[in-house]
Amino acid sequence: MKALVLYDSLGGNTEKVAERIHSTLGQGGVESEFVKVSGDTDLDLYDYDLLFLGSPVIAWGPTNTMRDFVMKKLSEYHKTRIQPSAPLRPGKFAVSFCTFSGTHIGENEAVPLTKWFSSFLGHLGCQVMGEWNIVGEFHKTEEPNINGRLGDIRGRPNEGDLLDVENRVKGLLAGLAGWMA
Ligand SMILES: Cc1cc2nc3c(=O)[nH]c(=O)nc-3n(C[C@H](O)[C@H](O)[C@H](O)COP(=O)(O)O)c2cc1C
């Protein structure tokens, strides 16, 4: 099984989550590529069996770099690979993830982004196995980290959050045991 952890991160929170996903995949015997998206990223997402797509939540959406990458790929694959009904491709799985602060309306600030990722991944014929919304502190300004809808989120994602991510990856791999080769 070949995995790709593709993410963006402006301040390092999402990178921590992505790193933990990647290292746990490696421990589980899965060959994993770890890529921070950039304007030059040119990967064929159809090359992978297990895709992880992640970004910080920026105004309920992805970063501009991640949005541009996804839209570029969507346009490319619409011309070549994506079919009506988006037939599931056997053995192709994906997880959407993000970090978010939830300052104003809690986890509902993260849901649109991971749903958006899942919609894209579903178009590729992947079975989406999870939408992981991980709390991440707001950088630079302290007030949203204390008085937001999620309470005190200073220092997050912390080791507990990352352990949770690790356990989710382990659980996912256990669930995909029948597809491991
Ligand atoms: C410009 C900007 C806009 C943001 N917008 C939101 C938002 O709409 N909802 C939310 O929950 N968090 C928002 N956040 C908080 C980030 O999603 C959160 O701090 C995240 O963990 C940052 O991840 P990173 O360190 O990987 O960049 C915003 C942060 C920035 C800098």
PDBQT file of the ligand as one rigid body, heavy atoms in Angstrom, charges set to zero:
ROOT
HETATM    1  C1  LIG A 201      -5.778  34.250   8.508  1.00  0.00    +0.000 C 
HETATM    2  C2  LIG A 201      -6.316  33.149   9.385  1.00  0.00    +0.000 A 
HETATM    3  C3  LIG A 201      -7.652  32.800   9.287  1.00  0.00    +0.000 A 
HETATM    4  C4  LIG A 201      -8.167  31.779  10.098  1.00  0.00    +0.000 A 
HETATM    5  N1  LIG A 201      -9.492  31.440   9.975  1.00  0.00    +0.000 NA
HETATM    6  C5  LIG A 201     -10.003  30.498  10.792  1.00  0.00    +0.000 A 
HETATM    7  C6  LIG A 201     -11.381  30.144  10.693  1.00  0.00    +0.000 A 
HETATM    8  O1  LIG A 201     -12.155  30.658   9.883  1.00  0.00    +0.000 OA
HETATM    9  N2  LIG A 201     -11.865  29.205  11.530  1.00  0.00    +0.000 N 
HETATM   10  C7  LIG A 201     -11.063  28.571  12.451  1.00  0.00    +0.000 A 
HETATM   11  O2  LIG A 201     -11.561  27.717  13.184  1.00  0.00    +0.000 OA
HETATM   12  N3  LIG A 201      -9.742  28.872  12.556  1.00  0.00    +0.000 NA
HETATM   13  C8  LIG A 201      -9.201  29.817  11.748  1.00  0.00    +0.000 A 
HETATM   14  N4  LIG A 201      -7.873  30.135  11.845  1.00  0.00    +0.000 N 
HETATM   15  C9  LIG A 201      -7.026  29.419  12.815  1.00  0.00    +0.000 C 
HETATM   16  C10 LIG A 201      -6.188  28.317  12.149  1.00  0.00    +0.000 C 
HETATM   17  O3  LIG A 201      -7.001  27.439  11.396  1.00  0.00    +0.000 OA
HETATM   18  C11 LIG A 201      -5.450  27.489  13.223  1.00  0.00    +0.000 C 
HETATM   19  O4  LIG A 201      -4.645  28.306  14.020  1.00  0.00    +0.000 OA
HETATM   20  C12 LIG A 201      -4.611  26.401  12.571  1.00  0.00    +0.000 C 
HETATM   21  O5  LIG A 201      -4.267  25.420  13.513  1.00  0.00    +0.000 OA
HETATM   22  C13 LIG A 201      -3.334  26.968  11.957  1.00  0.00    +0.000 C 
HETATM   23  O6  LIG A 201      -2.638  25.905  11.351  1.00  0.00    +0.000 OA
HETATM   24  P1  LIG A 201      -1.154  26.067  10.805  1.00  0.00    +0.000 P 
HETATM   25  O7  LIG A 201      -0.273  26.386  11.995  1.00  0.00    +0.000 OA
HETATM   26  O8  LIG A 201      -0.846  24.743  10.214  1.00  0.00    +0.000 OA
HETATM   27  O9  LIG A 201      -1.153  27.156   9.803  1.00  0.00    +0.000 OA
HETATM   28  C14 LIG A 201      -7.336  31.128  11.037  1.00  0.00    +0.000 A 
HETATM   29  C15 LIG A 201      -5.969  31.473  11.111  1.00  0.00    +0.000 A 
HETATM   30  C16 LIG A 201      -5.471  32.473  10.311  1.00  0.00    +0.000 A 
HETATM   31  C17 LIG A 201      -4.011  32.849  10.433  1.00  0.00    +0.000 C 
ENDROOT
TORSDOF 0
